[in-house]
């Protein structure tokens, strides 16, 4: 049975320290070729998500009290 990828994350050096020596498969971003484009795409998608969320919040009327009261 082969190992399958179950998660991908961006971690700081401090995060890696907290994970300890048992976490051995980290690949530094600055050592991976062509990683800049995916990072830009992630940042763009994150900005768009927050922009959409903020716009939706502005369109929802604020109510005082609990719903249905």
N, C-alpha and C positions, 0 to 999 in steps of 0.2 A: 504494500500500500504506500503510495507516495504522499508526501506532505503537501497539503494544499494551503493556500494563502487564506487566512481568515480575517485579517485586518491589515490596514496600511495606515500609518500615522506620521504626523510631523511632530517630532519631539525635540525639546531642547537638551543640551548637555546635562542640565540639572534633572530633567525627567529620566534620562538614561541612568543617572546615578541612583535615583530612587528605585528604579527597576532592579538594579543589582546585577551581579555577574551572571545570573541565570538567563538574562536577556542578551543573546549573543548575535542576533542577526539584524544589526543596524547598519545602514549604509549612509554615510555622511553625504548630504546633498551636494556640497561643493566638489565631491569626488565622482559624482555620477554625471556622465555627459548628457546633454540635451534635457536637463531637468528643469531648466528655466521656464520653458513654455507650459508644462503642466502646472507649475506654481502660479504663473500668471492666470491661467484658466481657472484654477481654484479660487484665487483672490477675486477675479471678476464674478464668478458664480456666487461667492459669498456676499459681495457688495450688492448684487442684483437681488439676492434673497432678502437682505435687510431693507433694501429700497422698496421692494414689493410689500413686505410686512408693514413698513412704516406707512405706505400709502393706504393699505387696507385698514390700518388702525385709525387713520384720519377720516375714513368713510363710515366707520361704525359710530352711530349716535351713542353718546354717553348717557347712561341712566343712573338715577339716584336711587339707592336702596337695592333690594334684591329683585331679581327677575320675577315677574308674576305678582308682585306686590303693589 
